[in-house]
């Protein structure tokens, strides 16, 4: 790694690291997971990114303080949208924007589930099956909103 010269470094206030990181869990359990579950190429790419994030595998840089000569290594991020390390600030900005959009009304969280027996069908026909699920869920919510609540849900 090339060494960059920087202005005098102030002591870094150590950020409190989580006791356990996703990468640690993946390192420990990914092989068991792969043996038990289907692991498609999208998942493989995500796992690879999460395991590589902010490690020497992705490269980095070394900064040297002009005053004291101390070195600081900074490894590159994976920038994967699933990565909790990389996406912390973008996630916080996104949440702040969503909070601004919230109307002063009651909200309800509704979950529609499918029988586990359909998992293989859904996995092999994702677009078709999920479109069917969303259409059925929307129809149910619209009917319920009209009949039970005398209104129209917004979604």
WOUR-V13148 format. One record per backbone hydrogen bond with DSSP energy under -0.5 kcal/mol. CO is the residue of the C=O (numbers start at 1). NH is the residue of the N-H. Records with the same first field share a line. If there is no record, write none. Layout:
CO->NH, NH
This chain:
2->4, 62
4->64
6->66
12->14
15->17
21->24, 25
22->26
23->27
24->28
25->29
26->30
29->33
30->34
31->35
32->36
33->37
40->44
41->45
42->46
43->47
44->48
45->49
46->50
47->51
48->52
49->53
52->55
55->58
56->59
59->76
61->74
62->4
63->72
64->6
65->69
70->65
72->63
74->61
76->54
80->83
83->87
85->88
87->91
88->92
89->93
90->94
91->95
92->96
93->97
94->98
95->99
96->100
97->101
98->101, 102
99->102
103->105
108->110
115->118
116->119
118->122
119->123
120->124
121->125
125->129
126->130
127->131
128->132
129->133
130->134
131->135
132->136
133->137
134->138
135->139
136->140
137->141
138->142
139->143
140->144
141->145
142->146
143->147
144->148, 149
145->149, 151
153->155
